[in-house]
Amino acid sequence: MLSPARVDAVIDLAYGALIILSIGLIATLDTRVGLAFGVGVFVSYVLHVVWKMARFDPDWMTKAVEETVEKQVEDVQTQVEQTVGETVEEQVEDVQTQVAQTVGETIEETVGETVEETVEQTVGETVEEQVEDVQTQVEAVNERVDRRPREDEVEEIIEESVEDESET
């Protein structure tokens, strides 16, 4: 019996001979005929190699596909991480800028309004209290001034005193 390895070797040699024959046809006959024959031989040889690989190593196709898919997934993952990282970074910067601006404006408005109201209220109350104190003091001074005799009354009192003393 023939061993599978010998049969595969003979088949490979036969395909090699057919490829050489197609090269000869291209060189001697019409180029189209040689190319058509050569393409046919090459396609059948590829099918033979795929069949042989499947027969001797059934997992070769899944391994090759798995390696290709893994590489593509890693490439896609790297690209996604890079793109997402850049996008997130840009958006975070935009949001930080917007937040800083909004917070600044809000704080400025709120603090301005609050300080203005507080100052108005405090100054108003303080001025009002001080004005009341000054009014009270002015009224007290007016009362004291009203209790004192006026200049003409003082003169009268002096004259009366002098008259009383002179009568005595």
Backbone bond lengths (Angstrom), bond angles and torsions (degrees), N, CA, C in turn:
res aa  C-N    CA-C-N  psi(-1)  N-CA   C-N-CA  omega(-1)  CA-C   N-CA-C  phi
1 M - - - 1.429 - - 1.509 111.30 -
2 L 1.273 113.91 154.73 1.449 119.32 179.61 1.526 109.44 -89.55
3 S 1.328 115.10 141.23 1.459 118.25 177.85 1.532 109.00 -84.37
4 P 1.326 116.19 149.47 1.468 118.78 -178.72 1.533 112.96 -59.71
5 A 1.318 117.29 -32.93 1.458 119.64 179.73 1.519 110.57 -65.32
6 R 1.388 118.58 -39.67 1.463 121.72 179.54 1.535 110.19 -68.28
7 V 1.313 116.66 -40.01 1.465 119.91 -179.95 1.529 109.28 -62.69
8 D 1.348 116.46 -43.49 1.466 120.05 178.82 1.523 111.41 -63.00
9 A 1.327 117.46 -39.75 1.461 120.99 179.03 1.520 110.42 -63.84
10 V 1.346 118.08 -43.85 1.464 122.09 -179.98 1.538 109.33 -64.39
11 I 1.326 117.77 -40.69 1.466 121.51 179.21 1.524 109.66 -63.93
12 D 1.341 117.19 -44.35 1.462 120.67 178.54 1.520 111.37 -60.07
13 L 1.327 116.98 -41.76 1.471 121.00 177.63 1.532 110.22 -64.16
14 A 1.327 117.01 -40.28 1.472 120.50 179.88 1.525 109.91 -63.45
15 Y 1.321 117.49 -43.21 1.463 120.21 177.11 1.527 110.34 -63.20
16 G 1.311 116.90 -41.24 1.464 120.57 176.29 1.516 111.11 -57.69
17 A 1.345 116.57 -44.26 1.476 121.32 179.40 1.522 110.34 -63.16
18 L 1.351 117.51 -39.92 1.457 120.45 178.88 1.534 111.13 -65.56
19 I 1.326 117.50 -37.91 1.472 120.73 178.07 1.528 109.45 -65.40
20 I 1.335 117.66 -41.57 1.468 121.06 177.20 1.525 110.43 -63.75
21 L 1.340 117.29 -39.98 1.461 121.49 177.45 1.523 110.44 -61.82
22 S 1.380 117.83 -40.78 1.463 119.59 179.15 1.522 110.75 -65.23
23 I 1.336 117.65 -36.46 1.468 120.65 176.83 1.534 109.69 -64.07
24 G 1.310 115.02 -40.88 1.479 119.23 177.35 1.517 111.24 -63.95
25 L 1.346 118.51 -40.46 1.466 121.18 178.46 1.526 111.01 -64.31
26 I 1.338 115.97 -39.12 1.466 119.38 177.91 1.526 109.85 -62.32
27 A 1.331 115.70 -41.91 1.464 120.01 -176.55 1.530 112.26 -72.56
28 T 1.333 119.21 -37.68 1.467 121.08 -173.20 1.521 113.50 -98.80
29 L 1.303 119.14 -42.36 1.461 122.08 -177.21 1.514 111.02 -98.91
30 D 1.282 113.07 -158.04 1.466 120.90 178.81 1.523 109.46 -67.25
31 T 1.310 115.87 137.44 1.467 121.46 -177.55 1.520 110.99 -63.08
32 R 1.319 117.36 -38.14 1.468 120.43 -178.40 1.531 110.87 -63.05
33 V 1.299 116.75 -43.08 1.468 120.14 -179.25 1.521 109.67 -64.49
34 G 1.329 117.36 -44.39 1.469 121.29 -179.93 1.511 111.70 -64.08
35 L 1.349 116.85 -42.57 1.465 119.80 178.68 1.518 111.59 -65.43
36 A 1.320 117.60 -42.86 1.464 120.92 179.03 1.521 109.96 -61.56
37 F 1.328 117.48 -45.17 1.461 120.93 178.70 1.525 110.40 -63.50
38 G 1.338 116.56 -42.92 1.466 121.10 -178.87 1.519 112.09 -65.00
39 V 1.329 116.42 -41.53 1.467 119.60 178.33 1.522 109.94 -64.18
40 G 1.326 116.63 -42.24 1.474 120.08 178.12 1.511 111.84 -60.67
41 V 1.340 117.05 -44.59 1.469 121.10 178.70 1.528 110.00 -63.69
42 F 1.316 117.83 -43.16 1.459 120.76 -178.46 1.530 111.58 -64.18
43 V 1.333 116.11 -42.47 1.472 119.62 179.29 1.520 110.24 -64.10
44 S 1.312 116.99 -43.88 1.473 119.06 179.57 1.521 111.01 -66.39
45 Y 1.347 117.91 -33.56 1.460 120.63 177.74 1.531 110.43 -66.94
46 V 1.339 117.21 -40.89 1.467 120.57 177.72 1.517 109.86 -61.51
47 L 1.330 117.21 -43.99 1.466 120.40 177.78 1.528 110.64 -61.40
48 H 1.332 117.30 -40.10 1.465 121.38 178.57 1.531 110.56 -62.69
49 V 1.342 117.19 -43.11 1.467 120.29 -179.01 1.522 109.88 -65.24
50 V 1.316 117.64 -42.32 1.463 120.66 178.41 1.523 109.80 -62.06
51 W 1.341 117.43 -43.42 1.465 120.55 178.66 1.515 111.04 -62.05
52 K 1.363 116.39 -42.95 1.460 120.71 -178.57 1.532 110.13 -65.74
53 M 1.338 117.65 -42.21 1.462 120.08 -179.73 1.528 110.48 -64.25
54 A 1.319 116.02 -38.21 1.464 119.46 179.05 1.515 110.73 -67.46
55 R 1.321 116.61 -33.59 1.463 120.04 -178.68 1.523 111.29 -73.92
56 F 1.336 118.29 -44.71 1.462 120.78 -176.24 1.526 112.80 -83.75
57 D 1.322 118.35 -33.27 1.463 122.38 -178.67 1.523 108.52 -138.80
58 P 1.334 117.47 87.58 1.457 119.93 -174.92 1.541 113.49 -62.57
59 D 1.306 117.54 -23.05 1.461 120.07 -177.35 1.531 113.37 -88.71
60 W 1.328 118.00 -0.93 1.472 118.97 -174.87 1.523 112.36 -63.25
61 M 1.329 115.20 -37.63 1.460 117.93 -178.40 1.530 110.44 -69.65
62 T 1.318 117.35 -43.30 1.465 119.30 179.95 1.528 110.41 -66.38
63 K 1.334 117.45 -36.45 1.466 120.00 177.73 1.522 110.74 -64.31
64 A 1.331 115.41 -46.02 1.464 119.52 -179.51 1.529 110.43 -62.41
65 V 1.308 117.05 -44.29 1.462 120.80 179.49 1.525 109.95 -65.27
66 E 1.327 115.89 -42.33 1.458 120.62 179.97 1.525 110.97 -61.55
67 E 1.345 117.24 -45.25 1.458 120.47 178.90 1.527 110.93 -62.37
68 T 1.327 116.40 -42.61 1.458 120.37 179.66 1.527 110.84 -63.93
69 V 1.326 115.31 -45.15 1.467 119.31 -179.81 1.525 110.43 -64.43
70 E 1.342 117.35 -42.74 1.459 119.97 179.12 1.525 111.38 -59.55
71 K 1.328 115.70 -44.50 1.466 119.83 179.71 1.527 110.41 -62.36
72 Q 1.327 116.80 -44.43 1.459 120.17 -179.63 1.531 111.01 -65.91
73 V 1.331 116.06 -39.51 1.468 119.45 178.73 1.528 109.92 -63.91
74 E 1.337 117.46 -42.20 1.465 120.12 178.14 1.528 110.81 -62.36
75 D 1.335 116.11 -43.27 1.464 119.79 178.80 1.527 110.90 -61.88
76 V 1.326 115.89 -46.01 1.462 120.30 -179.97 1.527 110.18 -64.06
77 Q 1.330 116.43 -41.58 1.456 120.32 179.86 1.533 110.64 -62.39
78 T 1.321 116.42 -42.65 1.462 120.37 178.26 1.524 110.45 -62.30
79 Q 1.323 116.46 -45.08 1.463 120.23 179.71 1.527 111.22 -64.04
80 V 1.329 115.84 -42.19 1.466 119.70 -179.88 1.524 110.02 -64.27
81 E 1.334 117.46 -45.39 1.458 120.33 179.26 1.521 110.93 -59.84
82 Q 1.327 115.86 -43.32 1.461 119.84 -179.64 1.526 110.67 -65.10
83 T 1.328 116.30 -48.03 1.467 120.49 -177.93 1.520 110.64 -65.05
84 V 1.322 116.13 -46.63 1.467 119.92 179.99 1.524 109.89 -63.83
85 G 1.326 117.18 -41.36 1.462 120.41 178.97 1.512 111.71 -59.87
86 E 1.335 116.46 -46.36 1.460 120.24 179.43 1.526 110.72 -64.01
87 T 1.335 115.80 -45.12 1.467 120.20 -178.29 1.523 110.47 -63.02
88 V 1.311 116.38 -46.08 1.469 120.34 -179.73 1.527 109.66 -63.50
89 E 1.324 116.68 -41.94 1.459 119.98 -179.95 1.526 110.92 -61.49
90 E 1.341 116.63 -44.13 1.461 120.35 179.10 1.529 110.42 -63.70
91 Q 1.333 115.99 -43.80 1.461 119.18 -178.40 1.524 111.13 -67.28
92 V 1.323 116.99 -37.09 1.467 120.18 178.15 1.526 109.49 -63.81
93 E 1.346 116.47 -42.19 1.458 119.47 178.12 1.532 110.63 -62.61
94 D 1.343 116.13 -43.36 1.465 119.90 178.65 1.529 110.87 -61.35
95 V 1.323 115.98 -45.23 1.468 120.50 -179.00 1.530 110.04 -64.72
96 Q 1.344 116.59 -41.52 1.465 118.96 178.86 1.531 110.44 -61.51
97 T 1.319 116.26 -42.53 1.457 119.99 179.13 1.521 110.26 -62.64
98 Q 1.334 116.69 -46.23 1.455 120.50 -179.61 1.524 111.22 -63.62
99 V 1.332 116.22 -43.43 1.470 120.11 -179.71 1.522 109.70 -63.49
100 A 1.336 116.83 -45.27 1.461 119.50 -179.64 1.516 110.47 -60.79
101 Q 1.319 116.33 -43.56 1.465 120.08 -179.57 1.525 110.36 -64.99
102 T 1.335 116.38 -48.41 1.463 120.42 -178.19 1.519 111.22 -63.52
103 V 1.326 116.35 -45.17 1.467 119.85 -179.94 1.527 109.72 -63.67
104 G 1.331 116.27 -42.48 1.465 119.22 179.11 1.512 111.46 -59.84
105 E 1.336 116.20 -47.29 1.458 119.72 -179.84 1.530 111.09 -64.01
106 T 1.320 116.44 -44.79 1.461 120.74 -178.96 1.522 110.68 -62.58
107 I 1.314 115.88 -46.29 1.469 119.14 -179.79 1.517 109.64 -63.52
108 E 1.319 116.55 -43.16 1.464 120.02 -179.65 1.524 110.63 -59.79
109 E 1.337 116.16 -46.33 1.462 119.89 179.99 1.524 111.18 -64.96
110 T 1.335 115.68 -48.89 1.464 120.42 -176.52 1.523 111.02 -63.82
111 V 1.332 115.42 -48.00 1.468 118.77 -179.09 1.523 109.53 -64.23
112 G 1.320 116.79 -41.90 1.465 119.69 179.37 1.511 111.37 -59.76
113 E 1.330 116.06 -48.58 1.462 119.98 -179.47 1.520 110.86 -64.35
114 T 1.324 117.07 -46.04 1.462 121.18 -177.77 1.518 110.92 -63.77
115 V 1.317 116.36 -45.75 1.465 119.66 -179.54 1.524 109.73 -64.21
116 E 1.320 116.44 -42.52 1.460 120.17 -179.76 1.524 110.48 -61.06
117 E 1.342 116.05 -47.32 1.467 119.49 179.93 1.522 111.05 -63.18
118 T 1.335 116.41 -44.95 1.463 120.75 -178.16 1.524 110.52 -64.25
119 V 1.326 115.90 -43.67 1.466 119.21 179.94 1.518 110.01 -63.90
120 E 1.337 116.36 -45.78 1.462 119.00 179.69 1.520 110.88 -59.48
121 Q 1.332 115.63 -45.53 1.461 119.65 -177.91 1.524 110.35 -65.80
122 T 1.328 117.08 -48.70 1.469 120.97 -176.87 1.520 110.76 -65.59
123 V 1.322 116.72 -47.42 1.457 119.66 179.88 1.519 109.52 -63.45
124 G 1.335 117.12 -41.85 1.467 120.13 178.65 1.509 111.52 -59.08
125 E 1.331 116.58 -46.97 1.462 119.77 -179.35 1.528 110.83 -65.67
126 T 1.321 117.10 -43.28 1.464 121.16 -178.04 1.525 110.36 -64.75
127 V 1.327 115.96 -46.26 1.471 119.20 179.51 1.520 110.02 -63.29
128 E 1.324 116.29 -41.45 1.469 120.55 179.91 1.528 110.45 -60.97
129 E 1.352 116.02 -45.53 1.463 120.14 179.60 1.524 110.71 -62.68
130 Q 1.342 115.78 -43.81 1.459 119.10 -178.35 1.533 110.94 -67.19
131 V 1.328 116.09 -38.25 1.464 119.19 177.92 1.526 109.59 -63.69
132 E 1.342 116.17 -41.08 1.471 119.58 177.95 1.525 110.32 -62.58
133 D 1.350 116.55 -42.41 1.471 120.00 178.80 1.525 110.66 -62.19
134 V 1.326 116.46 -43.77 1.465 120.50 -179.65 1.530 109.81 -64.69
135 Q 1.345 116.20 -40.99 1.470 119.29 178.55 1.518 110.30 -62.34
136 T 1.323 115.82 -42.34 1.462 119.99 178.89 1.521 110.02 -60.76
137 Q 1.336 116.90 -44.56 1.462 120.95 -179.51 1.538 110.53 -65.36
138 V 1.331 115.62 -40.24 1.467 119.23 179.39 1.534 109.50 -64.02
139 E 1.324 116.62 -42.58 1.465 120.10 178.68 1.528 110.76 -62.70
140 A 1.359 116.00 -40.14 1.466 119.57 179.01 1.525 110.30 -63.64
141 V 1.329 115.00 -42.38 1.472 118.70 179.38 1.523 109.28 -65.13
142 N 1.334 116.92 -41.17 1.463 120.01 179.00 1.528 110.97 -61.53
143 E 1.322 116.94 -40.90 1.470 119.93 178.30 1.523 110.61 -63.02
144 R 1.306 117.06 -42.57 1.461 120.33 179.84 1.525 110.32 -65.99
145 V 1.318 114.90 -38.61 1.460 118.40 179.03 1.524 109.03 -67.44
146 D 1.332 117.11 -39.93 1.465 120.19 179.88 1.533 110.55 -65.91
147 R 1.314 121.21 -32.27 1.452 124.03 179.75 1.519 112.04 -72.73
148 R 1.270 118.30 -26.75 1.457 121.07 179.87 1.527 108.67 -76.23
149 P 1.281 115.56 147.16 1.462 117.44 178.71 1.527 110.47 -72.68
150 R 1.291 112.80 147.59 1.461 117.98 177.95 1.517 109.49 -77.85
151 E 1.290 114.25 173.06 1.466 119.39 -175.00 1.533 111.22 -61.54
152 D 1.314 117.79 -44.20 1.462 119.55 -179.52 1.529 110.99 -67.78
153 E 1.352 117.84 -34.06 1.465 120.68 176.72 1.522 109.80 -67.93
154 V 1.343 116.04 -37.93 1.464 119.79 178.98 1.530 108.79 -63.74
155 E 1.274 116.41 -41.89 1.453 119.62 -179.46 1.532 109.64 -63.95
156 E 1.326 116.01 -41.02 1.457 119.54 178.99 1.510 111.26 -62.80
157 I 1.347 114.09 -44.21 1.466 118.54 -179.49 1.530 109.57 -63.31
158 I 1.295 116.71 -39.92 1.461 120.28 -179.76 1.536 108.77 -65.76
159 E 1.282 117.29 -42.92 1.451 120.45 -179.23 1.525 109.90 -63.93
160 E 1.316 115.93 -42.72 1.457 118.91 179.50 1.514 110.11 -64.50
161 S 1.294 116.80 -40.96 1.457 120.09 179.50 1.516 110.16 -64.27
162 V 1.279 115.45 -41.65 1.453 119.55 -179.06 1.532 108.36 -66.41
163 E 1.266 119.57 -40.86 1.450 122.86 179.41 1.512 109.70 -65.38
164 D 1.304 116.77 -43.34 1.459 119.86 179.40 1.551 109.68 -62.74
165 E 1.222 117.20 -37.48 1.464 120.70 -178.87 1.532 109.35 -74.52
166 S 1.223 114.50 -35.79 1.450 114.89 179.87 1.519 109.12 -73.89
167 E 1.212 124.59 -28.72 1.444 126.30 176.50 1.517 108.83 -73.72
168 T 1.087 118.91 -27.23 1.450 119.97 178.62 1.454 110.58 -90.88
